[in-house]
């Protein structure tokens, strides 16, 4: 209940205050001008709150008549600061603020005989100058001038008699000290709010940087294996590694060039993207590393970049699923009268070297006779079949039903046995 009442009371005041301190601020106003405009408008408003009552009270009084004139000067002076900010003369407003305070409070202190505490305002104006200007010379100059005016206002009344003395002098003393504390509060609150704002901005930037880093890492991991990507980030390069036993799979669409001639380029790319996206899903399921695509060819390998003992079986299981998907797609396309592709697929097991080369557009790749033989397995395969080499057959003969096909000549390998995988035993 109390909180609601406080909100009902301070809510409108807070909105009015925010409107006042934002006078002269536009969308294109720099952050530095926003800060000092807030501070000047706030201090000027506090001063007007003090001097306007004096102006009203002493308007028709003969006693202390000079307070009326002082208040009028103060109202004009502090109002001019807000007006200058309104017309976006922010730097001019800062200079007027410092110069006006110097002479106005020196005049009050000397004419009042040092009894109203006006000289202590110089402490606050000396500090505020540090916030208003970027130039160190200007800040130091105003600080020294404020100090000189303070010393003058403090000690000059000891040598000359006060010009104005009246019975309400103590109320002016209280008002001046309230003004000092109010200005100091605004300055300290300024620092507090700026620190809080900077912390929020820093937190926001850290979150943004973290999100961008995550995006960058995800993109890199979508291009390179995790270990290779981490090594590349840490050292700027990645060393090639040898693997003694890797199972490589090649796929290729039969009669792709002829079939593609009847498609628009956009349709062709869309079709290839759809097929390869399904291949990615299947190979990802079996923890197989996608190496690259070249036109309508898809290349992947099991047992890298982290060696394992199941890559022979994993790659063949993925190959069988890929061919099953191709058969499903063929049946659907035949029913709808759409164009479809058929796939040859070849697999071979052996040693490879894996890594990245070059300095631009990094790509993880593998090299060696194993890659060449896997390509030969694909080119000598048949659509809808999984064609494997004798090297792969040795590892999977107890797991899959295989049909011997004979031998082919492979460069640097001589004659290589071939088998069709018919399914799991």
C-alpha positions, 0 to 999 in steps of 0.5 A: 500500500505504501509502495503504491502511494509512493509510486502515485506521488513520485511517478508524476514528479519523476516524469516532470523531472525527466522532461526537464533534464532532457530539454535540448536533447535530440536523437542525434545528440552525442552521448557526452552532450547528453550527460552534461545537458542532464547535469546542467538542466538538473542543477539549474532546476534545483537553483530555480526551485531555491530562488523563485520563492525568494523572488516571490516573497521579497517582491513587495518588501522593502526590507531585504529588497536586494534579495529580490534583485539577486533572485531575479538575476539568479532566475535569469541566469539559470533559466538562460542555461536551460534556454541555451541547451534548448537551442542545442548550444551545449558548450556555450551553456557549460561556459555560461554556467561556470562564469555566471556562478563565479561572479554571482556567488562572489557578489553574494559572498562579498556583499553579505559579508561572508555570512550566507555561505555562498562561497562554498558553491565554488566547491561544486562548480569546480567539480562540475567543470570536470564533467562539462569539458573534454579539454584538460586545459579548460578543466584545470583553468576553471578549477583554478579560477574557482579556487581563486574566487573561493579564496577571495570570497572567503577572506575579502569580507574580513577587510571590508564591511558587508554591504547588505545585512538583514534579519533574514540572513540565516535563511539565505545561509541555510538555502545556500547550504541546501543548494550545495548539498543538492548540487553535490547530490546531483553530481554524485548521482550523475556518477552513480547513474553513469557507472550503472549505465556503463555496467549495463552497456558492458553487460549488454556488449558482453552478451552480444560478444558472447552470442557473436562468438557462439555464432562464429564458433558454430559456423567454424564447427560447421566447416571444420572438425572440433579439434581442428577448429580449436587448434586453428583458433589457438595457433592460426594453423592446424597440423595434418594428421595421419590415420591408419584406418579410415572408411571413405564413402563417395556418392554420385548421381547417375546421368546428373548432367542430362537430368539437370538440363531439364531443370532451371538453375534454381530448381537444380540447386534446390534439389541438390540441397534437399538430397545432400541435407538428407545425407548430412542428417544420416551421416551425422546420425552415425558420427561420420565426418562430412568432407566435401561436396563437388558438384553432385558428388558427396564425400564423407569418412568414418574414423576421423577426426577421432579414431574409432573401431566401428567406422566400417559398420557405421559408414555402411549402415549410413550408405544403406540408409542413403540408398533406402532414402533414394529409393523412397524419393524415386518412388514418390517422384515416379508417382507424381511425375517429377524428375528424380536421381539415382545414386551410385555409392562406393566405399573403401577402407585404408590409411589417409592424411587429413588436415587443412591447407592454404590460408583462405577459405579453410576446408578440412580434406583427406588425401591418399590412395584410399580416397582414390580407391573409394572413388573407383568403387563409386564409379564402378558401382550401380544405382541403388547399390552399396559397393565396397572394396575387399579391404572394407569387406574384411572388417564387415563380412561377419556383420553384413550379407555381401555379394562378390562382384569381381576385381577392378584395376586401381591405380597404385593398388593393382586389382581390388575386389568388389562386393555389394552389401545386401544388408545386415546379417 
